[in-house]
């Protein structure tokens, strides 16, 4: 969980900061930073959608699997699981007590396990596209909600 967060933050945020600095220097009208952050939230929400494994999970040889079947979690399960990144500090506390399941896993019906290469699945392209679209809409709504507050 921490490695995923670090990868997304350290790889994704510096280009946004540079973009904001460069557009301020030139005086051009650039989108505000909350909208520039949209792709990173969508990536965060959908990070496990391909085979139940994010970049960090691939490095650590872990996978998100369905509780019932033990097969790789579907893209929609991964989206539901990752939506609770909004309460990330709470998820970190819960994960420190139960390393297999955090609140998002409980809601999505998933758990974290060691990767089993015998349980590979084909990418579910339609579900991945739907998950990305849903994540984009949710991110947009969250930005509208928090920018207005």
Secondary structure, 3 states (H helix, E strand, C coil): CHHHHHHHHHHHHHHHHHHHHHHHHHCCCCCCHHHHCHHHHHHHHCCCCCCCCCHHHHHHCEEEEECCCCCECCHHHHHHHHHHHHHHHHHHHHHHHCCCCCHHHHHHCEEEEECCHHHCCCCCHHHHHHHHHHHHHHHHHHHHHHHHC
